[in-house]
Amino acid sequence: MAIPTASFPNSPGYQGESGVYIVLEDLDFIWSKQDIKVVRQLWNENVSIKEISKQVGREVDEVALLIMDQARKGIIKKRKNGVWGEVDAA
């Protein structure tokens, strides 16, 4: 069931009378070649997505979107613990 856009007229991403909603407009989708290279390297080293985001200075959600993009294109591969990477021993 679709939620009527009139129910959230002041929310971020909502484009007024047109009823158009832009998903994740607060995230940065632009990546430099160098940052992509760093993310790929850290991913292959099994570093957690949280740590990757710290190292490239980006939000976890932005890194997750890049990882999803790279995985869909077959550039990076699945790994044992997925986005979580290495699991710390508690």
C-alpha positions in Angstrom: 0.0 0.0 0.0 1.5 3.4 -1.0 1.7 6.1 1.6 0.0 9.3 0.3 2.7 12.0 -0.2 0.4 14.5 1.5 1.1 12.7 4.8 4.7 14.0 4.9 4.8 17.4 3.1 7.6 18.9 5.2 9.9 15.9 5.2 13.3 16.1 3.5 13.2 14.9 -0.1 9.6 15.8 -0.6 9.1 18.1 -3.7 5.9 20.0 -2.8 2.8 19.9 -5.0 4.4 17.5 -7.6 4.2 14.7 -5.1 7.7 13.5 -6.0 9.9 12.1 -3.2 13.7 11.9 -3.7 15.2 9.0 -1.9 18.4 9.5 0.2 18.9 13.1 -1.0 21.0 13.8 2.1 23.7 11.3 1.0 26.7 12.0 -1.2 26.7 9.7 -4.2 29.9 11.2 -5.7 33.1 9.2 -5.1 36.7 10.0 -6.2 38.7 7.2 -7.9 41.1 7.2 -5.0 38.4 6.7 -2.3 36.9 3.9 -4.4 40.3 2.2 -4.5 40.6 2.6 -0.7 37.2 1.1 -0.1 37.9 -1.9 -2.4 41.2 -2.5 -0.7 39.7 -2.3 2.8 36.8 -4.5 1.7 39.2 -7.2 0.4 41.1 -7.0 3.7 37.9 -7.8 5.5 37.6 -4.5 7.3 34.2 -3.7 8.7 32.0 -1.2 6.9 32.0 1.0 10.0 35.8 1.1 9.9 35.9 1.7 6.2 33.5 4.6 6.6 35.8 6.1 9.2 38.9 5.7 7.0 37.3 7.4 4.0 35.5 10.0 6.1 32.0 9.1 4.8 28.7 8.0 6.3 28.2 4.2 6.7 25.2 4.5 4.4 27.3 6.1 1.6 29.9 3.3 1.9 27.1 0.7 1.9 25.8 2.1 -1.4 29.2 2.1 -3.0 29.7 -1.5 -1.8 26.3 -2.5 -3.3 27.3 -0.8 -6.5 30.6 -2.5 -6.7 29.2 -5.9 -5.8 26.4 -5.6 -8.5 29.0 -4.9 -11.1 31.1 -7.9 -9.9 34.1 -5.7 -8.9 34.1 -6.9 -5.3 33.1 -10.3 -4.1 31.1 -11.6 -1.2 33.0 -12.2 2.0 32.6 -14.5 5.0 31.0 -11.9 7.4 29.5 -9.6 4.7 29.5 -5.9 5.5 30.6 -6.6 9.0 34.0 -7.9 8.0 36.1 -9.3 10.8 34.2 -10.0 14.0 36.0 -8.8 17.2 36.3 -11.5 19.8 34.4 -10.3 22.9 
